[in-house]
Amino acid sequence: MLMGQYEHTIDSKGRVIIPAKFREELGEKFVLTKGLDNCLFVYSLDEWKNIEEKLKTLPLTKKDARAFTRFFLAGAVECEVDKQGRILIPSHLREHAKIEKDVIFIGVSTRVEIWSKEVWEEYSKSTDVSFEEIAEHLDNFNI
């Protein structure tokens, strides 16, 4: 399971070190794509296969399904960790996530999320206020 939070800095070429704990789980190659809430999603190759299979089941006749599939797949890239434990985040993905310098890595069960530190702090502040309310809505899921 991927969990925890780590902070790193992206270099001028768009490279960033993947936390060692996450490299162990993700492997040497994995998929990086646009995520929701202005972050990036990172999936191991095995988990990415599961995501692809689920996306294939979405109805081609539904506009929202086509839009979501395009959003998710169009920006996806396979990444390989270099000898220093870094990956290159392509510019289109850095722009999507508003990543400029400081990044936050968050383990979220089957994926890692990469956030701009500033965007993460704004998001965290906005959800802290409503966390108890969110928890009440999750009551139906026995959490």
N, C-alpha and C positions, 0 to 999 in steps of 0.2 A: 504494500500500500504506500502510495506517495503522500507524505504529509510533512508539515513544517514550513517555515518561512526563512528565506535567506536574502541578503542584500548584496548586490555586486554593482560594478560600474562597467558600462559599455565603452570600448575604446573608439578612437576616431575613425577606424575602419569598419565599425559595426560589429565587432567581435565581443563576446562576453563569455566568461567562465560559467559553465554549468556546475552547480553544487555537486560535490562528490557523491552525496547520498542519492541524488536524483540520477546521476550517471549510472550508478549501480543498478537501479531499477529500469531505466530507459534503454540501456545498452549503448553501444558505440554509434549506432544509427537510429534515428527516430524522425518523426514528422512534426513539423512546426506549421501552424496555420493561424488564420484570423480567428480570434475568439470573441465571445460576447462581452459586453460591458467595457469595451476598449482595452482588451488585453489580448495576449496570444495564448493559444493552447498548444501544448506539447504532448504527443502520444508516442508510446513505444510502437514498434512496427506491428506487434501482435494486436495491440489495442486499436491501432489504426485500421487493421483489417476488419475488426468488429464494427467500427464506425462506418467503414465503406459498405459493409453488408446491410447495415441499418439504413443508410442513405439510399441504397438500391431499392428498398421496399417502399420509399415515398412515392406517391402517385404522380406520374409525369403530367397528368391532366390538371393538377392543382398549382396555381400560380405561386402560392407561398412555398410549396415544396420545391419547386424549381428554383426560386430565388434563394432559399436557404442552402440548397445543394451547391449552387453557383458560388455563393458567398464563402462557403466552407471549403470547397475544393479548389477554387480558382487561385487562391493565395497560398495553397499548401506547397511546402517544399520538404524534401528529405534532407536532413542535416547529418553531418558526420563530425564527431568530436575530434579535434586535432590533438597533438601530443601534449599541449598545455591545458587540455580540458575545456577548450573554447569551441564555440560555434559562431558562424557568421549569420547575423539576422539581416535578411535582405531589406533594402530600403523601403519597399512597399509595406512590409510588415512593421518596420519601425514607425512609419508614418501612421499606420492604422492604430497602433498602440500608443502613439505620442511619446515614444521612447527617444530621449536625447542623451542622457548621461547615466543617472542612477536607476537601477532596476530592482524589482522585488520578484523573487521566485516563490511561488506558493504551491505546495503539494495538495492536490485535491483528489484523493483516492486513486483514480485511474489515469489522471493527467496532471501535468504541471502547468501552471499559469505564469506567464511573464508579464509583469506590469511596469509601467513607468512609476517610479516612486511617488511622484506628485499625484498621478491619477489614482494610485492605490490609496494614498492618504485621504484624498477627497471621498473616494468610494467608502472607505472604512468609516469615516465620520458620518456619512449619510446613512449607513446601515446600522451603526452603533445605536442610534436613537430608536430604531424600529426593530432591533434584534428580538426583543421579547414578543413583539407583535408577530414577527415572522415565525418565531418558535410556536406560537399558538396556532398558526395556520398549518404547521407541519404535524400537528397532533394526529391528523388523519393517517399519517404514515408511521405511527407508533415510534416516533423518535423521542 
